[in-house]
C-alpha cells in the first residue's frame, strides 16, 4: 500500500526544548510524527513506502483504552470489564 508524494505533506506542530523535540501531526489526529532526544529519532518516519500503521505513534494518555460502560462485543462474544479498575 503506497501513497503519493502529495500525501506526504503534513501540518506538523513542533514542541521543543534544548534537548527534546516532538512533532505533532495535526492533520492526522494528533499523531506524533517525530520524537527526538538529542540527535536520536525514536519513531519510525513516514516515507512514500511506509504503511500508515507503521510510522509515528498516537499518545496513549489517560483516556486511551477506556471502554464505554466496561463492556464490548468481539467475534459475537460479549465481554464485561471491571469499571475504573
C-alpha positions in Angstrom: 0.0 0.0 0.0 1.7 3.2 -1.2 0.9 6.8 -1.0 1.6 9.7 -3.4 4.1 12.4 -2.7 1.2 14.8 -2.2 0.0 12.7 0.7 3.4 13.3 2.5 2.6 17.0 3.0 1.9 17.3 6.7 0.9 20.1 9.1 3.3 19.4 12.0 3.4 21.4 15.2 6.8 21.2 16.7 7.4 21.4 20.5 11.0 21.5 21.7 13.3 22.5 24.4 17.1 22.4 24.2 17.3 18.6 24.1 13.9 17.1 23.3 11.8 17.7 20.2 8.3 16.4 19.4 6.4 16.7 16.1 2.6 16.5 16.4 0.9 15.9 13.1 -2.3 17.9 13.4 -3.8 16.7 10.1 -3.6 13.0 11.3 -5.4 13.3 14.6 -2.5 14.4 16.7 -0.2 11.6 15.8 3.3 12.0 17.0 5.4 12.2 13.8 8.7 12.7 15.5 10.3 12.2 18.9 13.9 13.3 19.1 16.2 13.1 22.1 19.4 14.9 21.2 20.3 13.7 17.7 18.4 10.4 18.0 15.0 10.0 16.3 13.0 7.4 18.3 10.0 7.0 15.9 9.7 5.3 12.5 9.4 8.1 10.0 6.8 8.4 7.2 8.0 7.8 3.6 6.3 7.1 0.3 6.6 3.4 1.1 5.7 3.3 4.8 2.4 1.6 5.8 0.2 4.3 7.5 0.1 2.0 10.6 3.9 1.7 10.9 5.1 5.2 11.4 4.9 7.6 14.3 2.6 6.9 17.2 -0.5 8.1 18.9 -0.2 9.3 22.5 -1.8 6.9 25.0 -3.0 9.5 27.5 -5.2 8.6 30.5 -8.3 8.4 28.3 -6.9 5.9 25.9 -8.2 2.4 26.3 -11.4 3.4 28.0 -14.3 1.1 27.2 -17.8 2.6 27.4 -19.6 1.0 30.4 -16.8 -1.5 30.6 -18.4 -3.8 28.0 -17.7 -4.7 24.4 -18.5 -7.4 21.9 -15.8 -9.1 19.7 -16.4 -12.0 17.3 -20.0 -12.3 18.6 -18.8 -12.7 22.2 -19.7 -10.2 24.9 -17.1 -9.1 27.4 -17.6 -7.2 30.7 -14.6 -5.4 32.2 -14.2 -4.1 35.7 -15.1 -0.4 35.6 -12.3 2.0 36.9 -10.2 -0.9 38.0 
